Amino acid sequence: MAFGNVSGFESAAHSVRAGVRVNARVAIAVEWMEDGQTKRAEGYTADTSTKGCLAVVPQGFPVGQRMRVINLVNHNVCEAILIWRGHEGRTGWELGLELQNAPLEFWGVDFQ
């Protein structure tokens, strides 16, 4: 599993969104490596797409951070990259996550 920061992803935050988005609150966990240990935080999505999600997680990350996203409803797991970080609200940070090679059934939502 390759975790860590990826340079150059700041510019990806300005790219156009791809695909259909669905408002869906899905419980998720994110896992990342820090100081040689796997860390974990739980949150939820505000919307989802076949390519990623807008999530709210009580942990801030730098843009480009690699992590694993776990769908806590169906237990699907996928690698992801943080491509956008919004503001910190009452329940956590807004994170734009781009899924890496996610299966179409990752969210358990029909995007058609």
Secondary structure by P-SEA (a helix, b strand, c coil): cccccccccccccccccccccccccccbbbbbbcccbbbbbbbcccccccccccccccccccccbbbbbbccccbbbbbbbbcccccccccbbbbbcccccccccccccccc
